[in-house]
């Protein structure tokens, strides 16, 4: 499982959460990938501390919403496939992220 969000440097977690939900809505509507979401509680010493610090985020909400994607070999990266799914996902995320 890959969990991630897209955040701007110094951005409030609530803004990142809103973007995450918009990305999920847009990608699911396009049926490009099967994504889901999950929310992690934010508390001192919790698993989100270092993650949020990575973008110098401002904590203004009690939870962090992340996208969740299951990566399965050999389906995700296989020489038999003529599609580079990693590249396609990054391109799709860039198109729908604000």
N, C-alpha and C positions, 0 to 999 in steps of 0.2 A: 504494500500500500504506500502510495505517495501522498502526503498531505502538504499543501502549500497555499500561499496567498500572494497577492501582488500588492506591494505597499510602496509609497513614496517616502523618501527620507524625512524623518521627523513627523510623519503623519500620525494623526490620532487613530487609535485602534478602531473606533466606531466608524471612521471613514473607510478604513481598510475593509471592515466587515461589510459595509454597504457595497463596495466595489466587488467583493467576493460573491455576494449574492446576485449582483447584476451579471457578472461573468457566468455564473452557474445558470441563470435563467436564459441567457443568450445562447450558450453552448448546447444546452438541453433542447432549446427550441430548434436549433439547426440540426440536431441529431448527429453531430459529428463524433461525439464521445459520450460514454456513459460515466458521468461524474455524479458525485454526491457531496454532501457537506457534513461537517461535524463542528461542534463548538467545544473548545477547551476552556475550563475556568481559569481566570487569572487571579493568582494569589502569590504573595511573596514566597520565593523559593520553589515555585511551581515550574512545570515543564515549559511554560510559555515565556519565562523571563529572558532567557538567552535569545530566543527566537525574535521577540519584540525588540530587544536591544540591538539586534542585527540591523534594523532600519531606524534605530533611535526613536522608536515609536512612543507616543504619549498615551498612557493608559487612562482611558476615560469611560470605560465600560467593564463590566465584570467577566466578559468572555471574549475569546478570539474565535472567529469563524474561519475555517479553512476548507478548501476544496479537497476532496478525497478521490483518488484514482487508483485502480488496481492495474498494475503492470504485470502481464503474464508472458513469460518466455515459453515457447518460441514465437508466440503470436505478435509480440510487440516489436521485436527486432529480429527479423529472420531474412536470410538471403533469398528465400523463396518468394517473399513479398516484393512487389514493385513500388510500395509506398513506404517512405520513411516516416513512421508514426510520430517519432519524437519531434522531428522537424515540423511536421504538419500541426502537431499540438501547440508548439511554441508559436507558430504563425497564427493559428486560430486565437490563441490567448492575446497576442499582440493586437489583433484586429478588434477584439471585443473589450479589451481593458481601456479604461478612460485615461 
